[in-house]
């Protein structure tokens, strides 16, 4: 372990229950899905200006983009659940 890792471990101790590892996994997945969502947005925007693109293809890409948005929202709720009083 390098000094930086030791210093970080003392400043930010890891939860022995594994909750921190779960949070890291959720955050990584959110980042992956967000990047895919952004990439799909760029592809859809470029394709809408082309005349030779099938409208069905664009519709499928938009649905995929909405699915990604829903998955991101679900993961964010898992990461930080809303506590009702």
SEBA-35980 format. One line per 3 residues: number of its first residue (from 1); for each residue x, y, z of C-alpha. Coordinates in steps of 0.05 Angstrom, whole numbers, plus 5000, padded with zeros to 4 digits. Example, Ala and Ser with C-alpha at 12.3 -4.5 7.8 and 13.67 -1.06 7.14 Angstrom:
2
1 = 5246/4910/5156 | 5273/4979/5143;
This chain:
85
1 = 5000/5000/5000 | 5027/5068/4982 | 5027/5126/5031;
4 = 4968/5160/4996 | 4925/5098/5004 | 4944/5093/5078;
7 = 4928/5167/5088 | 4861/5160/5052 | 4843/5098/5092;
10 = 4854/5136/5157 | 4816/5197/5134 | 4760/5157/5100;
13 = 4755/5091/5136 | 4720/5036/5097 | 4656/5006/5124;
16 = 4671/4934/5143 | 4600/4913/5124 | 4616/4923/5050;
19 = 4568/4981/5042 | 4624/5025/5015 | 4641/4974/4961;
22 = 4567/4972/4942 | 4564/5047/4937 | 4626/5048/4894;
25 = 4596/4996/4848 | 4532/5036/4842 | 4570/5100/4827;
28 = 4612/5065/4774 | 4550/5037/4741 | 4517/5105/4741;
31 = 4578/5135/4707 | 4577/5080/4654 | 4503/5090/4640;
34 = 4510/5165/4639 | 4566/5161/4587 | 4524/5113/4544;
37 = 4464/5160/4551 | 4506/5219/4528 | 4535/5180/4470;
40 = 4466/5159/4448 | 4443/5231/4451 | 4500/5250/4404;
43 = 4484/5194/4356 | 4410/5210/4355 | 4425/5284/4342;
46 = 4471/5267/4284 | 4423/5217/4254 | 4363/5263/4255;
49 = 4398/5308/4204 | 4410/5252/4155 | 4357/5235/4103;
52 = 4377/5163/4093 | 4364/5141/4165 | 4305/5097/4181;
55 = 4256/5131/4229 | 4247/5064/4265 | 4322/5062/4281;
58 = 4318/5132/4312 | 4257/5111/4352 | 4293/5050/4379;
61 = 4353/5092/4398 | 4308/5142/4434 | 4275/5085/4472;
64 = 4343/5058/4492 | 4361/5128/4516 | 4298/5132/4559;
67 = 4313/5063/4588 | 4382/5086/4607 | 4353/5148/4640;
70 = 4306/5104/4681 | 4362/5058/4701 | 4405/5117/4723;
73 = 4348/5145/4764 | 4336/5077/4797 | 4410/5069/4814;
76 = 4413/5139/4843 | 4353/5123/4887 | 4390/5060/4910;
79 = 4451/5102/4925 | 4413/5154/4964 | 4344/5129/4983;
82 = 4291/5179/5000 | 4274/5172/5073 | 4201/5187/5087;
85 = 4183/5216/5154;
